[in-house]
């Protein structure tokens, strides 16, 4: 079965995104920094907003925005082995899955977001899509009870940064 034969991904919402092959590793933005180009890594659940992702359905694709940094998942250099980063650009991804396990793929190629090993701080990279490779599969754990709190924190950060950046 090819990836495109699988059902489309999760509904829009806020999620902790955990790797299937390494279930103690969550998608994380190190240092909770909003610096564009910051590499995304796998990290044990540390309870920070850097591990909460707002997933928004855009037609047949999705955007993934880190709740802690208000930056978006991005893969500016779409080639095998390249790091997945955060950026201010709104990149879309295909998300396909079955049985609660989803693969995150670039919309314009057959490259998937992969976690090469289960060590903390391992960079997420792009790899040729293999739907059965658990390093490329992710659990999306809904965080609906925290969505309102996260939205409030994100809006506060945006307002704070706006006022900080527009000081005379």
RODO-2510 file (C-alpha; in nm, 4 decimals, decimal comma):
residues 168
     n   res          X          Y          Z
     1     x     0,0000     0,0000     0,0000
     2     x     0,1416     0,3378    -0,0931
     3     x     0,1282     0,6365     0,1364
     4     x    -0,1262     0,8122    -0,0851
     5     x    -0,3666     0,5174    -0,0332
     6     x    -0,3765     0,5850     0,3414
     7     x    -0,6429     0,8087     0,4948
     8     x    -0,5612     1,1763     0,5307
     9     x    -0,4215     1,2838     0,8682
    10     x    -0,5667     1,4115     1,1934
    11     x    -0,8186     1,6926     1,2296
    12     x    -0,6946     2,0423     1,3078
    13     x    -0,5975     2,0935     1,6708
    14     x    -0,3109     2,1097     1,9176
    15     x    -0,1006     1,7982     1,9655
    16     x     0,2063     1,6488     2,1259
    17     x     0,3702     1,4667     1,8340
    18     x     0,5528     1,1499     1,9441
    19     x     0,7689     0,9207     1,7309
    20     x     0,6446     0,5621     1,6867
    21     x     0,9895     0,3947     1,6723
    22     x     1,1134     0,5912     1,9741
    23     x     0,8012     0,6547     2,1847
    24     x     0,9858     0,8591     2,4491
    25     x     1,0820     1,1159     2,1836
    26     x     0,8564     1,4128     2,1074
    27     x     0,8930     1,6702     1,8297
    28     x     1,0614     1,9679     2,0018
    29     x     1,2025     2,3122     1,9237
    30     x     1,5250     2,3281     2,1312
    31     x     1,5451     2,6211     2,3679
    32     x     1,1886     2,7209     2,2830
    33     x     1,3446     2,9798     2,0524
    34     x     1,1696     3,1528     1,7643
    35     x     1,4923     3,2028     1,5667
    36     x     1,4240     3,1062     1,2024
    37     x     1,6222     2,8023     1,0909
    38     x     1,6237     2,6445     1,4374
    39     x     1,6520     2,2659     1,3925
    40     x     1,3649     2,0558     1,5238
    41     x     1,4684     1,7542     1,7317
    42     x     1,3391     1,4588     1,9257
    43     x     1,3323     1,5067     2,3041
    44     x     1,1761     1,3312     2,6039
    45     x     0,8541     1,4952     2,7218
    46     x     0,9791     1,7969     2,9180
    47     x     0,6395     1,9663     2,9525
    48     x     0,7360     2,2832     2,7651
    49     x     0,5303     2,4547     2,4971
    50     x     0,8159     2,3792     2,2545
    51     x     0,6579     2,0340     2,2203
    52     x     0,3024     2,1478     2,1472
    53     x     0,2120     2,1756     1,7802
    54     x    -0,0944     2,3406     1,6303
    55     x    -0,1917     2,1409     1,3230
    56     x    -0,4135     2,3247     1,0751
    57     x    -0,5773     2,1600     0,7760
    58     x    -0,5304     2,3651     0,4581
    59     x    -0,7258     2,1833     0,1841
    60     x    -0,5536     1,8453     0,1397
    61     x    -0,2431     1,9600     0,3279
    62     x    -0,1493     2,0741     0,6788
    63     x     0,0613     2,3377     0,8473
    64     x     0,2343     2,2660     1,1789
    65     x     0,3072     2,5594     1,4109
    66     x     0,4984     2,5283     1,7368
    67     x     0,2792     2,6694     2,0134
    68     x     0,5801     2,7769     2,2177
    69     x     0,7560     2,9730     1,9446
    70     x     0,4805     3,0614     1,6940
    71     x     0,7142     2,9346     1,4209
    72     x     0,6237     2,6815     1,1556
    73     x     0,7685     2,3441     1,0680
    74     x     0,9711     2,3881     0,7494
    75     x     1,2070     2,2000     0,5204
    76     x     1,3681     2,4705     0,3055
    77     x     1,6238     2,2318     0,1528
    78     x     1,4130     1,9430     0,0313
    79     x     1,6778     1,6727     0,0044
    80     x     1,7547     1,3461     0,1821
    81     x     1,9312     1,3933     0,5154
    82     x     1,8566     1,7639     0,5461
    83     x     1,7389     1,8958     0,8813
    84     x     1,3789     1,9917     0,9481
    85     x     1,3656     2,3424     1,0965
    86     x     1,1254     2,6090     1,2151
    87     x     1,0704     2,9259     1,0193
    88     x     0,8273     3,2107     0,9710
    89     x     0,7303     3,0675     0,6296
    90     x     0,4060     2,8718     0,6224
    91     x     0,5095     2,5373     0,4688
    92     x     0,2409     2,2784     0,4024
    93     x     0,2804     1,9040     0,4517
    94     x     0,0830     1,5939     0,3602
    95     x    -0,0101     1,3825     0,6610
    96     x    -0,1281     1,0271     0,5980
    97     x    -0,1870     0,7450     0,8379
    98     x    -0,3713     0,4518     0,9791
    99     x    -0,4264     0,3106     1,3268
   100     x    -0,3261     0,6389     1,4901
   101     x     0,0180     0,6452     1,3249
   102     x     0,0872     0,9214     1,0753
   103     x     0,3593     1,0043     0,8269
   104     x     0,4482     1,3720     0,7667
   105     x     0,5589     1,4339     0,4072
   106     x     0,6564     1,7348     0,1996
   107     x     0,3695     1,8313    -0,0290
   108     x     0,5869     1,8515    -0,3396
   109     x     0,8090     1,5422    -0,3011
   110     x     0,8272     1,1904    -0,1616
   111     x     1,0326     1,2938     0,1432
   112     x     0,9149     1,2254     0,4977
   113     x     1,0065     1,3731     0,8368
   114     x     1,2149     1,1113     1,0168
   115     x     1,3839     1,0659     1,3555
   116     x     1,7093     0,8711     1,2973
   117     x     1,7515     0,7478     1,6573
   118     x     1,6016     0,7648     2,0047
   119     x     1,8611     0,9883     2,1697
   120     x     1,7552     1,3247     2,3123
   121     x     1,8417     1,6208     2,0862
   122     x     1,8575     1,4121     1,7658
   123     x     1,7705     1,6364     1,4700
   124     x     1,4674     1,5466     1,2611
   125     x     1,5711     1,4930     0,8993
   126     x     1,4145     1,4250     0,5628
   127     x     1,4225     1,0681     0,4301
   128     x     1,2760     0,8853     0,1331
   129     x     0,9199     0,7962     0,2274
   130     x     0,8721     0,4373     0,3453
   131     x     0,5244     0,4087     0,4992
   132     x     0,6258     0,1086     0,7134
   133     x     0,9377     0,2779     0,8601
   134     x     0,8446     0,3581     1,2210
   135     x     1,1153     0,6280     1,2378
   136     x     0,8917     0,8185     0,9921
   137     x     0,5681     0,7538     1,1798
   138     x     0,4229     0,9811     1,4463
   139     x     0,1478     0,9656     1,7061
   140     x    -0,0552     1,2869     1,7316
   141     x    -0,1709     1,3097     2,0946
   142     x    -0,4586     1,5614     2,1192
   143     x    -0,4176     1,8352     2,3772
   144     x    -0,7655     1,9863     2,3523
   145     x    -0,7819     2,0560     2,7254
   146     x    -0,4760     2,2776     2,6906
   147     x    -0,5583     2,4475     2,3606
   148     x    -0,7160     2,7571     2,5184
   149     x    -0,4248     2,8031     2,7600
   150     x    -0,1716     2,7589     2,4803
   151     x    -0,3601     3,0012     2,2533
   152     x    -0,3572     3,2595     2,5316
   153     x     0,0167     3,2202     2,5884
   154     x     0,0901     3,2422     2,2153
   155     x    -0,1209     3,5600     2,1814
   156     x     0,0541     3,7103     2,4854
   157     x     0,3957     3,6357     2,3284
   158     x     0,2888     3,7928     1,9980
   159     x     0,1626     4,1064     2,1760
   160     x     0,4742     4,1285     2,3931
   161     x     0,7071     4,0882     2,0932
   162     x     0,5076     4,3447     1,8938
   163     x     0,5358     4,6040     2,1693
   164     x     0,9014     4,5172     2,2362
   165     x     0,9895     4,5506     1,8650
   166     x     0,7978     4,8780     1,8235
   167     x     0,9471     5,0747     2,1101
   168     x     1,0541     5,4291     2,0167
***
